Amino acid sequence: MASPVLEVRGLTKHFVVGSRLLGAGGALVKAVDGVDFAINQGETLGLIGESGCGKTTTSKLILLQETPTAGTIAFDGRDIATLAGGELMTYRRAVQVVFQDPFSSLSPRMRVRDIIAEPLEIHTRLRPAAVRERVDAVLQLVGLAPDVASLFPHEFSGGQRQRIAIARALVTETRLIVLDEPVSALDVSVRAQIINQLEHLQRTLGVSYLFIGHDLATVAHISHRIAVMYLGKIVETAESDALCARPMHPYTRALFAAALPSHPDDPPAERAIAGEVPSALSLPSGCRFHPRCPLAMPVCSEVAPPLRLRDGGGEVACHLY
Amino acid sequence: MVKAVDHVSFSLGEGETLGLVGESGSGKTTTCLSIVGLLPRGARIVGGRVTFEGEDLTRKSQRELRRIRGRRIAVILQDPMASLNPLFTIFRQVAEPAFFHQQLRGRTLRARVQHLLRAVRIPSPEWRMRDYPHQMSGGMRQRIVGAIALAGGPRLVIADEPTTNLDVTIQAQYLDLLKDIQRDTGVALIFVTHNLGIVAKMCDRVAVMYAGAIVEQAPVRELFNTPRHPYTRALLGAVPKLGSKEPLYAIAGQPPNLASLPAGCSFHPRCPEALPRCATEAPDEVHAGPGSAARCWLVSNGVARS
Protein backbone atom coordinates (compact mmCIF):
# COMPACT_ATOMS: atom_id res chain seq x y z
CA MET A 1 0.00 0.00 0.00
CA ALA A 2 1.15 3.52 -0.71
CA SER A 3 2.55 5.40 2.24
CA PRO A 4 0.05 7.80 3.74
CA VAL A 5 0.05 11.50 2.96
CA LEU A 6 -0.73 12.34 6.55
CA GLU A 7 -0.19 10.13 9.55
CA VAL A 8 -1.25 11.10 13.03
CA ARG A 9 0.12 9.16 16.01
CA GLY A 10 -0.92 9.57 19.64
CA LEU A 11 -2.11 13.09 18.95
CA THR A 12 -3.04 14.83 22.19
CA LYS A 13 -4.11 18.35 23.01
CA HIS A 14 -4.91 19.46 26.53
CA PHE A 15 -6.12 22.94 27.35
CA VAL A 16 -5.83 24.52 30.78
CA VAL A 17 -8.94 26.52 31.57
CA GLY A 18 -9.85 28.84 34.41
CA SER A 19 -6.31 28.98 35.76
CA ARG A 20 -5.26 31.86 37.91
CA LEU A 21 -2.02 33.76 37.49
CA LEU A 22 1.00 31.48 37.03
CA GLY A 23 -1.22 28.59 36.06
CA ALA A 24 -2.39 27.62 39.52
CA GLY A 25 -5.65 25.81 40.06
CA GLY A 26 -6.64 25.37 36.43
CA ALA A 27 -8.70 22.48 35.15
CA LEU A 28 -7.53 20.35 32.28
CA VAL A 29 -9.67 19.86 29.20
CA LYS A 30 -8.50 16.84 27.24
CA ALA A 31 -9.85 17.98 23.90
CA VAL A 32 -7.94 15.41 21.89
CA ASP A 33 -6.48 12.48 23.76
CA GLY A 34 -4.28 10.01 21.93
CA VAL A 35 -5.71 9.95 18.44
CA ASP A 36 -4.21 7.86 15.61
CA PHE A 37 -5.18 7.90 11.96
CA ALA A 38 -3.69 8.06 8.49
CA ILE A 39 -4.92 9.49 5.21
CA ASN A 40 -3.69 8.10 1.89
CA GLN A 41 -3.26 9.87 -1.41
CA GLY A 42 -6.62 10.52 -3.06
CA GLU A 43 -8.52 9.23 -0.05
CA THR A 44 -11.22 10.78 2.11
CA LEU A 45 -11.21 10.12 5.82
CA GLY A 46 -14.46 11.10 7.51
CA LEU A 47 -14.22 12.29 11.10
CA ILE A 48 -17.60 12.13 12.77
CA GLY A 49 -18.82 13.00 16.22
CA GLU A 50 -20.97 15.43 18.16
CA SER A 51 -19.99 18.91 19.27
CA GLY A 52 -17.19 18.90 21.80
CA CYS A 53 -15.74 15.56 20.71
CA GLY A 54 -12.49 17.10 19.46
CA LYS A 55 -13.04 17.10 15.69
CA THR A 56 -12.20 20.75 15.23
CA THR A 57 -9.26 20.69 17.64
CA THR A 58 -7.83 17.81 15.61
CA SER A 59 -8.15 19.86 12.44
CA LYS A 60 -6.52 22.86 14.10
CA LEU A 61 -3.57 20.71 15.12
CA ILE A 62 -3.15 19.53 11.54
CA LEU A 63 -3.41 23.11 10.28
CA LEU A 64 -0.75 24.25 12.77
CA GLN A 65 -3.17 26.59 14.50
CA GLU A 66 -2.51 24.76 17.75
CA THR A 67 0.55 22.88 18.92
CA PRO A 68 -0.04 19.35 20.21
CA THR A 69 0.56 18.51 23.88
CA ALA A 70 1.88 15.15 22.75
CA GLY A 71 1.96 12.95 19.70
CA THR A 72 3.10 13.48 16.15
CA ILE A 73 1.68 14.52 12.82
CA ALA A 74 3.75 13.21 9.93
CA PHE A 75 3.37 14.52 6.41
CA ASP A 76 4.96 12.34 3.71
CA GLY A 77 6.66 10.53 6.57
CA ARG A 78 8.19 13.62 8.20
CA ASP A 79 7.15 14.97 11.56
CA ILE A 80 5.77 18.45 10.94
CA ALA A 81 7.01 19.65 14.33
CA THR A 82 10.55 19.39 12.95
CA LEU A 83 9.85 21.40 9.81
CA ALA A 84 11.14 24.94 9.52
CA GLY A 85 11.64 27.62 6.91
CA GLY A 86 11.03 26.52 3.35
CA GLU A 87 9.89 23.02 4.34
CA LEU A 88 7.28 24.42 6.66
CA MET A 89 6.02 26.64 3.86
CA THR A 90 5.78 23.59 1.61
CA TYR A 91 3.60 21.92 4.24
CA ARG A 92 1.39 24.97 4.61
CA ARG A 93 1.00 25.04 0.85
CA ALA A 94 0.08 21.39 0.65
CA VAL A 95 -2.51 21.39 3.42
CA GLN A 96 -5.48 23.72 3.06
CA VAL A 97 -8.85 24.15 4.72
CA VAL A 98 -12.48 24.91 3.86
CA PHE A 99 -14.66 26.07 6.74
CA GLN A 100 -18.33 25.61 7.46
CA ASP A 101 -19.57 29.13 6.98
CA PRO A 102 -18.66 30.68 3.62
CA PHE A 103 -20.17 33.97 4.83
CA SER A 104 -17.46 34.47 7.44
CA SER A 105 -14.53 32.71 5.79
CA LEU A 106 -14.24 35.07 2.80
CA SER A 107 -13.19 38.67 3.33
CA PRO A 108 -16.04 40.94 2.24
CA ARG A 109 -13.57 43.62 1.17
CA MET A 110 -11.60 41.51 -1.27
CA ARG A 111 -12.51 40.62 -4.81
CA VAL A 112 -12.76 36.93 -5.63
CA ARG A 113 -9.59 37.16 -7.70
CA ASP A 114 -7.61 38.53 -4.76
CA ILE A 115 -9.10 36.02 -2.32
CA ILE A 116 -8.02 33.12 -4.47
CA ALA A 117 -4.69 34.68 -5.45
CA GLU A 118 -3.62 35.44 -1.89
CA PRO A 119 -2.10 32.00 -1.19
CA LEU A 120 -0.18 32.27 -4.46
CA GLU A 121 1.20 35.64 -3.52
CA ILE A 122 2.38 34.28 -0.18
CA HIS A 123 3.76 31.02 -1.46
CA THR A 124 4.98 31.62 -5.00
CA ARG A 125 6.72 34.23 -7.09
CA LEU A 126 4.47 33.90 -10.10
CA ARG A 127 4.12 36.88 -12.39
CA PRO A 128 0.73 38.63 -12.35
CA ALA A 129 -0.24 37.10 -15.68
CA ALA A 130 0.53 33.61 -14.40
CA VAL A 131 -1.43 34.25 -11.17
CA ARG A 132 -4.36 35.38 -13.26
CA GLU A 133 -4.16 32.26 -15.36
CA ARG A 134 -4.00 30.01 -12.31
CA VAL A 135 -6.98 31.76 -10.67
CA ASP A 136 -9.05 31.37 -13.82
CA ALA A 137 -8.08 27.72 -13.99
CA VAL A 138 -9.18 26.88 -10.43
CA LEU A 139 -12.39 28.87 -10.85
CA GLN A 140 -13.19 26.66 -13.80
CA LEU A 141 -12.25 23.57 -11.81
CA VAL A 142 -14.88 24.40 -9.17
CA GLY A 143 -17.53 25.19 -11.76
CA LEU A 144 -17.46 29.00 -11.77
CA ALA A 145 -16.95 31.20 -14.81
CA PRO A 146 -13.63 33.12 -14.82
CA ASP A 147 -15.44 36.44 -15.22
CA VAL A 148 -16.77 36.23 -11.63
CA ALA A 149 -13.22 36.94 -10.44
CA SER A 150 -13.81 40.68 -10.33
CA LEU A 151 -16.86 40.42 -8.04
CA PHE A 152 -17.07 40.62 -4.25
CA PRO A 153 -18.24 37.73 -2.02
CA HIS A 154 -21.59 39.37 -1.16
CA GLU A 155 -22.60 39.01 -4.80
CA PHE A 156 -22.68 35.23 -4.45
CA SER A 157 -25.00 32.70 -2.87
CA GLY A 158 -23.83 30.35 -0.12
CA GLY A 159 -23.09 27.52 -2.52
CA GLN A 160 -21.08 29.74 -4.86
CA ARG A 161 -19.12 31.16 -1.93
CA GLN A 162 -18.29 27.65 -0.82
CA ARG A 163 -17.00 27.00 -4.35
CA ILE A 164 -14.79 30.09 -4.02
CA ALA A 165 -13.47 28.77 -0.71
CA ILE A 166 -12.71 25.43 -2.37
CA ALA A 167 -10.98 27.23 -5.25
CA ARG A 168 -8.81 29.08 -2.74
CA ALA A 169 -7.92 25.80 -1.08
CA LEU A 170 -6.92 24.28 -4.41
CA VAL A 171 -4.86 27.10 -5.84
CA THR A 172 -1.53 26.01 -4.35
CA GLU A 173 -0.14 22.52 -4.97
CA THR A 174 -2.64 21.16 -2.51
CA ARG A 175 -2.38 17.55 -1.39
CA LEU A 176 -4.81 17.52 1.54
CA ILE A 177 -7.87 19.66 2.26
CA VAL A 178 -9.41 19.73 5.70
CA LEU A 179 -13.15 20.12 5.11
CA ASP A 180 -14.69 21.28 8.39
CA GLU A 181 -18.46 20.75 7.95
CA PRO A 182 -18.32 22.27 4.45
CA VAL A 183 -21.97 21.69 3.55
CA SER A 184 -23.74 22.12 6.91
CA ALA A 185 -24.58 25.77 6.24
CA LEU A 186 -25.91 25.18 2.73
CA ASP A 187 -29.38 24.49 1.36
CA VAL A 188 -30.19 20.89 0.56
CA SER A 189 -30.19 21.21 -3.23
CA VAL A 190 -26.91 23.14 -3.09
CA ARG A 191 -25.30 20.61 -0.73
CA ALA A 192 -25.58 17.92 -3.37
CA GLN A 193 -23.82 20.16 -5.91
CA ILE A 194 -20.90 20.78 -3.56
CA ILE A 195 -20.54 17.13 -2.54
CA ASN A 196 -20.56 16.01 -6.17
CA GLN A 197 -18.04 18.73 -7.00
CA LEU A 198 -15.71 17.64 -4.18
CA GLU A 199 -15.88 14.03 -5.32
CA HIS A 200 -15.20 15.06 -8.91
CA LEU A 201 -12.19 17.17 -7.87
CA GLN A 202 -10.75 14.27 -5.92
CA ARG A 203 -11.08 11.95 -8.89
CA THR A 204 -9.40 14.40 -11.28
CA LEU A 205 -6.72 15.87 -8.98
CA GLY A 206 -6.02 13.00 -6.57
CA VAL A 207 -6.26 15.34 -3.59
CA SER A 208 -6.96 13.84 -0.13
CA TYR A 209 -9.70 15.05 2.19
CA LEU A 210 -10.24 15.03 5.92
CA PHE A 211 -14.01 15.47 5.99
CA ILE A 212 -15.33 16.58 9.37
CA GLY A 213 -19.05 16.31 9.93
CA HIS A 214 -21.84 15.27 12.21
CA ASP A 215 -24.32 14.02 9.63
CA LEU A 216 -23.71 10.31 9.26
CA ALA A 217 -25.27 9.91 5.81
CA THR A 218 -23.23 12.77 4.32
CA VAL A 219 -19.96 11.64 5.88
CA ALA A 220 -20.55 8.03 4.86
CA HIS A 221 -21.36 9.12 1.33
CA ILE A 222 -18.18 11.05 0.68
CA SER A 223 -15.66 9.12 2.81
CA HIS A 224 -13.66 6.01 2.03
CA ARG A 225 -12.94 5.43 5.69
CA ILE A 226 -14.60 6.85 8.79
CA ALA A 227 -13.27 7.52 12.28
CA VAL A 228 -15.87 8.03 15.00
CA MET A 229 -14.79 10.35 17.81
CA TYR A 230 -16.24 10.68 21.28
CA LEU A 231 -14.79 13.01 23.91
CA GLY A 232 -11.35 13.28 22.40
CA LYS A 233 -10.85 9.63 21.51
CA ILE A 234 -11.50 7.60 18.39
CA VAL A 235 -13.88 4.84 19.43
CA GLU A 236 -14.23 3.10 16.10
CA THR A 237 -12.70 3.30 12.67
CA ALA A 238 -13.46 1.28 9.55
CA GLU A 239 -14.03 1.41 5.83
CA SER A 240 -17.14 3.43 5.20
CA ASP A 241 -19.08 0.46 3.76
CA ALA A 242 -18.04 -1.88 6.56
CA LEU A 243 -19.03 0.66 9.19
CA CYS A 244 -22.45 1.18 7.65
CA ALA A 245 -22.97 -2.54 7.23
CA ARG A 246 -22.03 -3.29 10.80
CA PRO A 247 -21.43 -0.47 13.28
CA MET A 248 -19.98 -2.10 16.39
CA HIS A 249 -19.22 0.47 19.08
CA PRO A 250 -22.37 1.35 21.06
CA TYR A 251 -21.73 5.04 20.34
CA THR A 252 -21.49 4.42 16.59
CA ARG A 253 -24.69 2.43 16.89
CA ALA A 254 -26.29 5.32 18.75
CA LEU A 255 -25.31 7.62 15.90
CA PHE A 256 -26.92 5.23 13.44
CA ALA A 257 -30.02 5.03 15.61
CA ALA A 258 -30.19 8.83 15.65
CA ALA A 259 -29.76 9.09 11.88
CA LEU A 260 -32.96 10.15 10.18
CA PRO A 261 -34.76 7.77 7.84
CA SER A 262 -34.59 8.39 4.10
CA HIS A 263 -38.14 7.11 3.61
CA PRO A 264 -41.18 7.02 5.92
CA ASP A 265 -41.33 3.22 5.52
CA ASP A 266 -37.76 2.69 6.71
CA PRO A 267 -37.83 0.42 9.75
CA PRO A 268 -38.05 2.62 12.84
CA ALA A 269 -34.66 3.18 14.41
CA GLU A 270 -33.97 2.05 17.92
CA ARG A 271 -34.89 4.64 20.46
CA ALA A 272 -32.29 7.38 20.78
CA ILE A 273 -29.77 6.95 23.59
CA ALA A 274 -30.39 9.04 26.67
CA GLY A 275 -28.16 11.71 28.12
CA GLU A 276 -25.85 14.25 26.62
CA VAL A 277 -22.15 14.46 25.92
CA PRO A 278 -20.56 15.15 29.31
CA SER A 279 -18.30 18.13 29.81
CA ALA A 280 -14.72 17.50 28.76
CA LEU A 281 -13.78 19.08 32.13
CA SER A 282 -14.99 16.06 34.09
CA LEU A 283 -14.40 13.04 31.94
CA PRO A 284 -16.02 9.80 33.06
CA SER A 285 -13.62 7.15 34.34
CA GLY A 286 -12.87 4.06 32.28
CA CYS A 287 -14.63 4.14 28.94
CA ARG A 288 -15.79 7.70 28.38
CA PHE A 289 -19.03 6.54 26.87
CA HIS A 290 -20.08 4.26 29.75
CA PRO A 291 -22.52 6.67 31.50
CA ARG A 292 -24.65 6.79 28.32
CA CYS A 293 -23.99 3.28 27.09
CA PRO A 294 -27.00 0.96 27.13
CA LEU A 295 -24.68 -2.07 27.22
CA ALA A 296 -22.24 -0.86 29.90
CA MET A 297 -20.70 -3.51 32.15
CA PRO A 298 -18.94 -3.03 35.51
CA VAL A 299 -15.52 -3.12 33.84
CA CYS A 300 -16.44 -0.16 31.62
CA SER A 301 -16.34 2.35 34.45
CA GLU A 302 -12.91 1.15 35.53
CA VAL A 303 -10.78 0.36 32.50
CA ALA A 304 -10.59 2.38 29.32
CA PRO A 305 -10.78 -0.09 26.42
CA PRO A 306 -7.96 0.11 23.85
CA LEU A 307 -8.61 0.02 20.11
CA ARG A 308 -8.63 -3.58 18.88
CA LEU A 309 -9.08 -5.02 15.41
CA ARG A 310 -12.73 -5.46 14.55
CA ASP A 311 -14.44 -7.94 12.27
CA GLY A 312 -14.72 -6.70 8.72
CA GLY A 313 -11.61 -4.53 9.08
CA GLY A 314 -10.95 -1.44 11.13
CA GLU A 315 -10.69 -1.03 14.87
CA VAL A 316 -13.07 -0.59 17.77
CA ALA A 317 -12.47 0.43 21.39
CA CYS A 318 -15.06 -1.41 23.45
CA HIS A 319 -15.00 -4.12 26.12
CA LEU A 320 -17.77 -5.99 24.32
CA TYR A 321 -15.41 -7.13 21.58
CA MET B 1 -43.04 44.83 -2.87
CA VAL B 2 -41.88 41.30 -2.22
CA LYS B 3 -44.37 38.46 -2.31
CA ALA B 4 -42.88 36.33 0.46
CA VAL B 5 -45.77 33.89 0.47
CA ASP B 6 -48.18 33.52 -2.41
CA HIS B 7 -51.50 31.67 -2.32
CA VAL B 8 -50.48 29.12 0.25
CA SER B 9 -53.26 26.74 1.26
CA PHE B 10 -53.19 23.79 3.61
CA SER B 11 -55.18 22.37 6.44
CA LEU B 12 -54.48 20.06 9.29
CA GLY B 13 -56.56 18.13 11.75
CA GLU B 14 -56.20 17.29 15.39
CA GLY B 15 -53.19 15.14 16.24
CA GLU B 16 -51.88 15.52 12.72
CA THR B 17 -48.36 16.60 11.75
CA LEU B 18 -47.77 18.69 8.67
CA GLY B 19 -44.24 19.13 7.38
CA LEU B 20 -43.53 22.46 5.72
CA VAL B 21 -40.39 21.81 3.69
CA GLY B 22 -38.27 24.18 1.69
CA GLU B 23 -34.91 25.87 1.37
CA SER B 24 -33.99 29.20 2.88
CA GLY B 25 -36.14 32.03 1.58
CA SER B 26 -38.92 29.73 0.42
CA GLY B 27 -41.48 31.37 2.73
CA LYS B 28 -41.80 28.66 5.39
CA THR B 29 -41.22 30.95 8.33
CA THR B 30 -43.31 33.79 6.89
CA THR B 31 -46.20 31.35 6.48
CA CYS B 32 -45.95 30.37 10.14
CA LEU B 33 -45.65 33.92 11.41
CA SER B 34 -48.74 34.86 9.38
CA ILE B 35 -50.73 32.18 11.17
CA VAL B 36 -50.03 33.64 14.60
CA GLY B 37 -50.07 37.30 13.50
CA LEU B 38 -46.41 37.93 14.30
CA LEU B 39 -45.30 39.28 10.95
CA PRO B 40 -42.56 41.87 11.12
CA ARG B 41 -43.31 45.56 10.62
CA GLY B 42 -43.89 46.29 6.97
CA ALA B 43 -45.27 42.85 6.18
CA ARG B 44 -48.98 42.49 5.55
CA ILE B 45 -51.39 39.72 4.77
CA VAL B 46 -53.01 40.97 1.56
CA GLY B 47 -55.34 38.06 0.96
CA GLY B 48 -56.51 34.74 2.29
CA ARG B 49 -57.74 33.34 5.57
CA VAL B 50 -56.34 31.43 8.53
CA THR B 51 -59.11 29.42 10.11
CA PHE B 52 -58.31 27.99 13.52
CA GLU B 53 -61.03 26.07 15.35
CA GLY B 54 -63.60 27.73 13.10
CA GLU B 55 -62.43 31.31 13.60
CA ASP B 56 -60.57 33.48 11.09
CA LEU B 57 -57.36 34.60 12.77
CA THR B 58 -56.59 37.25 10.17
CA ARG B 59 -59.66 39.23 11.33
CA LYS B 60 -58.66 39.25 14.96
CA SER B 61 -57.03 42.17 16.74
CA GLN B 62 -53.61 41.81 18.33
CA ARG B 63 -55.36 41.87 21.69
CA GLU B 64 -57.51 38.89 20.76
CA LEU B 65 -54.53 37.11 19.20
CA ARG B 66 -52.61 37.51 22.41
CA ARG B 67 -55.20 35.35 24.14
CA ILE B 68 -54.71 32.63 21.53
CA ARG B 69 -50.94 32.74 21.22
CA GLY B 70 -49.19 30.90 24.00
CA ARG B 71 -52.43 29.22 24.95
CA ARG B 72 -54.08 27.52 22.00
CA ILE B 73 -51.30 28.03 19.47
CA ALA B 74 -47.69 27.84 20.55
CA VAL B 75 -44.50 28.42 18.61
CA ILE B 76 -41.10 26.78 19.05
CA LEU B 77 -38.30 28.61 17.27
CA GLN B 78 -34.94 27.40 16.02
CA ASP B 79 -32.59 29.01 18.51
CA PRO B 80 -33.58 28.37 22.13
CA MET B 81 -31.03 30.86 23.42
CA ALA B 82 -32.82 33.58 21.47
CA SER B 83 -36.28 32.56 22.67
CA LEU B 84 -35.35 32.34 26.35
CA ASN B 85 -34.67 35.46 28.40
CA PRO B 86 -31.19 35.12 29.93
CA LEU B 87 -32.15 37.27 32.93
CA PHE B 88 -35.11 35.22 34.17
CA THR B 89 -35.11 31.83 35.82
CA ILE B 90 -36.49 28.80 34.05
CA PHE B 91 -39.37 28.81 36.54
CA ARG B 92 -40.44 32.32 35.70
CA GLN B 93 -40.37 31.66 31.96
CA VAL B 94 -42.18 28.34 32.04
CA ALA B 95 -44.71 29.74 34.53
CA GLU B 96 -45.62 32.77 32.41
CA PRO B 97 -48.30 31.20 30.18
CA ALA B 98 -49.99 29.48 33.14
CA PHE B 99 -49.78 32.71 35.16
CA PHE B 100 -51.42 34.89 32.53
CA HIS B 101 -53.70 32.51 30.71
CA GLN B 102 -54.83 30.25 33.52
CA GLN B 103 -54.33 32.62 36.46
CA LEU B 104 -52.40 30.00 38.44
CA ARG B 105 -50.53 31.26 41.49
CA GLY B 106 -48.34 30.02 44.31
CA ARG B 107 -48.13 26.33 45.01
CA THR B 108 -50.41 25.33 42.09
CA LEU B 109 -48.22 27.30 39.71
CA ARG B 110 -45.07 25.65 41.04
CA ALA B 111 -46.64 22.23 40.72
CA ARG B 112 -47.70 23.02 37.17
CA VAL B 113 -44.19 24.13 36.18
CA GLN B 114 -42.66 20.99 37.70
CA HIS B 115 -45.18 18.88 35.84
CA LEU B 116 -44.32 20.57 32.55
CA LEU B 117 -40.58 20.22 33.09
CA ARG B 118 -41.06 16.56 33.93
CA ALA B 119 -43.08 16.16 30.71
CA VAL B 120 -40.09 17.38 28.69
CA ARG B 121 -37.78 15.12 30.74
CA ILE B 122 -35.80 17.70 32.65
CA PRO B 123 -34.19 15.78 35.55
CA SER B 124 -34.98 17.00 39.11
CA PRO B 125 -37.26 19.86 37.96
CA GLU B 126 -37.70 21.21 41.51
CA TRP B 127 -34.01 22.19 41.40
CA ARG B 128 -33.49 22.89 37.75
CA MET B 129 -36.37 25.39 37.61
CA ARG B 130 -34.29 27.78 39.73
CA ASP B 131 -31.53 27.78 37.10
CA TYR B 132 -30.99 30.34 34.38
CA PRO B 133 -30.85 29.42 30.68
CA HIS B 134 -27.05 29.70 30.49
CA GLN B 135 -26.74 26.90 33.05
CA MET B 136 -28.36 24.42 30.69
CA SER B 137 -27.17 22.59 27.60
CA GLY B 138 -28.56 23.33 24.15
CA GLY B 139 -30.76 20.25 24.19
CA MET B 140 -32.18 21.10 27.61
CA ARG B 141 -32.87 24.69 26.60
CA GLN B 142 -34.83 23.51 23.60
CA ARG B 143 -36.82 21.20 25.89
CA ILE B 144 -37.51 24.18 28.16
CA VAL B 145 -38.87 26.05 25.14
CA GLY B 146 -40.99 22.98 24.50
CA ALA B 147 -42.29 23.12 28.08
CA ILE B 148 -43.25 26.78 27.62
CA ALA B 149 -45.04 25.88 24.39
CA LEU B 150 -47.03 23.18 26.20
CA ALA B 151 -47.79 25.36 29.22
CA GLY B 152 -51.06 26.72 27.88
CA GLY B 153 -52.32 23.32 26.72
CA PRO B 154 -52.16 24.25 23.01
CA ARG B 155 -54.13 22.58 20.21
CA LEU B 156 -51.52 23.58 17.63
CA VAL B 157 -47.76 23.81 17.99
CA ILE B 158 -45.71 25.39 15.23
CA ALA B 159 -42.13 24.18 15.41
CA ASP B 160 -39.79 26.18 13.18
CA GLU B 161 -36.61 24.11 12.65
CA PRO B 162 -36.46 23.27 16.35
CA THR B 163 -33.58 20.82 16.08
CA THR B 164 -31.27 22.58 13.63
CA ASN B 165 -28.83 23.62 16.36
CA LEU B 166 -28.82 20.30 18.18
CA ASP B 167 -26.43 17.39 17.92
CA VAL B 168 -27.75 14.30 16.17
CA THR B 169 -28.36 12.16 19.25
CA ILE B 170 -29.98 15.11 21.03
CA GLN B 171 -32.08 15.82 17.93
CA ALA B 172 -33.30 12.21 17.94
CA GLN B 173 -34.23 12.53 21.63
CA TYR B 174 -36.12 15.75 20.98
CA LEU B 175 -38.05 14.33 18.02
CA ASP B 176 -39.01 11.25 20.08
CA LEU B 177 -40.16 13.57 22.86
CA LEU B 178 -42.35 15.64 20.52
CA LYS B 179 -43.92 12.45 19.18
CA ASP B 180 -44.66 11.19 22.70
CA ILE B 181 -46.22 14.52 23.67
CA GLN B 182 -48.34 14.52 20.55
CA ARG B 183 -49.57 11.00 21.25
CA ASP B 184 -50.47 11.96 24.83
CA THR B 185 -52.17 15.29 24.10
CA GLY B 186 -53.43 15.00 20.51
CA VAL B 187 -51.89 18.36 19.65
CA ALA B 188 -51.53 19.22 15.98
CA LEU B 189 -48.02 20.01 14.79
CA ILE B 190 -46.67 22.12 11.95
CA PHE B 191 -43.06 21.15 11.49
CA VAL B 192 -41.00 23.61 9.50
CA THR B 193 -37.80 22.07 8.23
CA HIS B 194 -35.44 21.75 5.32
CA ASN B 195 -34.58 18.20 6.32
CA LEU B 196 -36.54 15.48 4.53
CA GLY B 197 -35.31 12.91 7.04
CA ILE B 198 -37.23 14.74 9.77
CA VAL B 199 -40.27 14.77 7.52
CA ALA B 200 -39.98 11.01 6.94
CA LYS B 201 -39.74 10.43 10.69
CA MET B 202 -42.31 12.88 11.99
CA CYS B 203 -44.94 13.96 9.49
CA ASP B 204 -48.27 12.65 8.20
CA ARG B 205 -48.48 15.14 5.38
CA VAL B 206 -45.97 17.32 3.60
CA ALA B 207 -46.15 20.64 1.82
CA VAL B 208 -43.08 21.51 -0.27
CA MET B 209 -42.46 25.23 -0.64
CA TYR B 210 -40.42 26.94 -3.31
CA ALA B 211 -40.09 30.69 -3.76
CA GLY B 212 -43.11 31.49 -1.59
CA ALA B 213 -45.53 28.95 -3.03
CA ILE B 214 -46.48 25.40 -2.16
CA VAL B 215 -45.39 23.46 -5.22
CA GLU B 216 -46.52 20.06 -3.99
CA GLN B 217 -48.59 18.74 -1.15
CA ALA B 218 -49.22 15.09 -0.36
CA PRO B 219 -49.44 12.43 2.34
CA VAL B 220 -45.90 11.62 3.41
CA ARG B 221 -45.68 8.12 1.81
CA GLU B 222 -47.23 9.37 -1.42
CA LEU B 223 -44.67 12.17 -1.57
CA PHE B 224 -41.68 9.90 -1.01
CA ASN B 225 -42.97 7.14 -3.32
CA THR B 226 -44.26 9.23 -6.22
CA PRO B 227 -42.96 12.78 -6.05
CA ARG B 228 -44.78 14.70 -8.81
CA HIS B 229 -43.02 18.05 -8.88
CA PRO B 230 -39.49 18.13 -10.35
CA TYR B 231 -38.39 20.21 -7.37
CA THR B 232 -39.58 17.55 -4.94
CA ARG B 233 -37.72 14.94 -6.95
CA ALA B 234 -34.61 17.12 -6.84
CA LEU B 235 -34.87 17.50 -3.05
CA LEU B 236 -35.30 13.77 -2.53
CA GLY B 237 -32.39 12.94 -4.84
CA ALA B 238 -30.09 15.50 -3.24
CA VAL B 239 -30.03 13.78 0.16
CA PRO B 240 -27.31 11.19 0.70
CA LYS B 241 -28.67 7.80 1.75
CA LEU B 242 -26.87 5.69 4.30
CA GLY B 243 -24.86 2.94 2.67
CA SER B 244 -25.21 4.30 -0.86
CA LYS B 245 -22.34 5.84 -2.80
CA GLU B 246 -24.40 6.73 -5.85
CA PRO B 247 -23.68 10.27 -7.06
CA LEU B 248 -26.24 12.68 -5.67
CA TYR B 249 -28.87 14.13 -7.96
CA ALA B 250 -27.94 17.80 -8.01
CA ILE B 251 -29.88 20.45 -9.88
CA ALA B 252 -28.01 23.55 -10.96
CA GLY B 253 -28.53 27.02 -9.57
CA GLN B 254 -29.93 28.18 -6.25
CA PRO B 255 -33.33 29.32 -4.96
CA PRO B 256 -34.34 32.64 -6.57
CA ASN B 257 -34.46 36.01 -4.92
CA LEU B 258 -38.08 36.74 -3.96
CA ALA B 259 -37.72 40.36 -5.06
CA SER B 260 -37.08 39.31 -8.65
CA LEU B 261 -38.85 36.04 -9.29
CA PRO B 262 -38.56 34.48 -12.73
CA ALA B 263 -41.65 34.76 -14.94
CA GLY B 264 -43.97 31.79 -15.27
CA CYS B 265 -43.19 28.94 -12.91
CA SER B 266 -40.55 30.19 -10.42
CA PHE B 267 -38.71 26.89 -10.67
CA HIS B 268 -38.38 26.79 -14.45
CA PRO B 269 -34.79 28.16 -14.72
CA ARG B 270 -33.53 25.25 -12.60
CA CYS B 271 -36.00 22.63 -13.80
CA PRO B 272 -34.47 19.79 -15.81
CA GLU B 273 -37.87 19.03 -17.37
CA ALA B 274 -39.06 22.55 -18.19
CA LEU B 275 -41.41 23.05 -21.14
CA PRO B 276 -41.55 26.23 -23.23
CA ARG B 277 -44.82 27.11 -21.52
CA CYS B 278 -43.17 27.06 -18.04
CA ALA B 279 -41.24 30.25 -18.82
CA THR B 280 -44.36 32.29 -19.44
CA GLU B 281 -47.33 30.88 -17.54
CA ALA B 282 -47.43 30.01 -13.85
CA PRO B 283 -49.14 26.64 -13.31
CA ASP B 284 -52.14 26.33 -11.02
CA GLU B 285 -52.41 23.77 -8.30
CA VAL B 286 -53.92 20.59 -9.74
CA HIS B 287 -55.09 17.41 -8.10
CA ALA B 288 -52.40 14.78 -8.68
CA GLY B 289 -53.41 11.71 -6.72
CA PRO B 290 -55.06 10.63 -3.49
CA GLY B 291 -54.81 13.67 -1.20
CA SER B 292 -52.01 15.17 -3.25
CA ALA B 293 -51.72 18.24 -5.41
CA ALA B 294 -48.93 19.90 -7.35
CA ARG B 295 -48.23 23.12 -9.23
CA CYS B 296 -46.55 21.92 -12.39
CA TRP B 297 -47.43 21.93 -16.05
CA LEU B 298 -46.14 18.36 -16.39
CA VAL B 299 -48.73 17.26 -13.84
CA SER B 300 -51.48 19.39 -15.40
CA ASN B 301 -50.73 17.91 -18.82
CA GLY B 302 -50.67 14.40 -17.40
CA VAL B 303 -54.05 14.96 -15.74
CA ALA B 304 -55.46 16.44 -18.96
CA ARG B 305 -54.26 13.44 -20.94
CA SER B 306 -55.54 10.72 -18.60
Interface residues (C-beta under 8 A of the other chain):
Chain A: E50 S51 S157 G158 G159 Q160 D187 V188 S189 V190 R191 A192 Q193 I195 N196 E199 H214 D215 L216 A217 T218 A220 H221 I222 S240 D241 C244 A245 A254 L255 F256 A257 A258 A259 L260 P261 S262 H263 P264 D265 D266 A269 R271 A272 I273 A274 E276 V277
Chain B: E23 S24 S137 G139 M140 D167 V168 T169 I170 Q171 A172 Q173 L175 D176 H194 N195 L196 G197 I198 A200 K201 V220 R221 F224 A234 L235 G237 A238 V239 P240 K241 L242 G243 S244 K245 P247 L248 Y249 A250 I251 A252 Q254 P255
